[in-house]
């Protein structure tokens, strides 16, 4: 082999190795953990579970399993929870970013109440 041919082969091999090396960073880069999630079922005219405790950054999803509409509405005026009417199978989600206690109820059936406790 001539010197030129050896250098060309080395460059080609080196570029292939470099490409594989660079592509491996895409595989080795850690994927951020997905947002934690919690579920609350609306069934038998109640929120189940009625109280949950989550960490900040957790998304909570309410799913209406009853045959009648319900809402998820903060008890405190100006609170963060304010769903539209949820028909059977509909969902409502909210991601809690701050620690605290978030009491809520169904505006259609005010006796239905729940609490999300957000703790660090």
N, C-alpha and C positions, 0 to 999 in steps of 0.2 A: 504494500500500500504506500501511496505517496504521502508526503507530509500534508499536502493540501487536503487529500481525501480523509486522512485521519482527523484533521482539525474539523472538517465539515461533519463527519460522523460524531465527533465529540460534541460539537455545537448542537446538533440535532438531538442527541441523547440528553445533553444538559438542558435543553429547552423543554424536552418531554418531562424530565424530572422536576424542573422548575414549575411547569404547569401543574403537575400532580401535586406538588408541594403547596402551591398557592390554592388549588381547589380543595385541598384537605382542610384548610382553615374554615371553609364553609360548612364542612361536616363537623368539625371539632368545636365550632363556636357554640357556646351554650345558648339554648333557646330559653327566653324568659319563661318562668313558670306562669301558667295560665291563672287568670283571676279566680280565686276560690269562689265557689257558688254554694248556695243553700236553697232548699225548696220548701215552700209552705203550700199545703193543699187546702183548698176551700171545699169542705165536704160536710154534709149533714148540718148545714147552717153554722159552721164553726171554722176557725182557722186552725190548722193542724200541722205542726205544733203551735200552740197558742203563744209560747215564748221561745225565742231562740237567742243564743249568744254567738256573735261572730266577731272577727277581727276587722279593723278598717281595711277597705279595699275589697270587701266581700260583696258579691252581687247576690241579692235575694230575689227569687222568682216565685210569685204567687200564681197558682193555677186553679181556676174555678172548675170543680168536679160536680157541682150541684146543677140542678135543672133550672135554677132561677138566677138572675143576674146579681152580682155583688160588686162592691168597690173595695179598694184599699186606700184609706184616707187618713192622714195624720190627725190625731185628736187635738193637737195644738194648732191654733190658727196660724196660717203661714208655714206649716210644717212641710217637710220634703216629700211626703207620700201623697200622691193625688192621681189615682188611676181613673180612667173612664169606666163606665159600666162594663163588667166582664161577663160575657155570656158563657155558656157551657164550653169548656175547652180553651177559653181565652187565657192569656197570661199577662202579667204585669211584672216588670223587673226594675229594681233600683240598686245602685251600687252605693254602699255606705262608706263614706270617706272619713268621717269624724266620730270619735268616741262619744258615747251618750246612750240614752234610752229613748227609743222611738216608739211611742204608743200609737196604735192605729185602730180603726174600726171600719165597719161597712156602713155607708150612709143610707143604704136601703134597709138594712137591718141593724140598727144601732146597738143591739145587745151583743153583736159579734165583735169581739175585741181581741187584740194581740199586742205583743211587744217585741221589738228587736233590740237587744242589748248589744252595743258595739263596744268592745274592750280591747285595749292594746295587748 
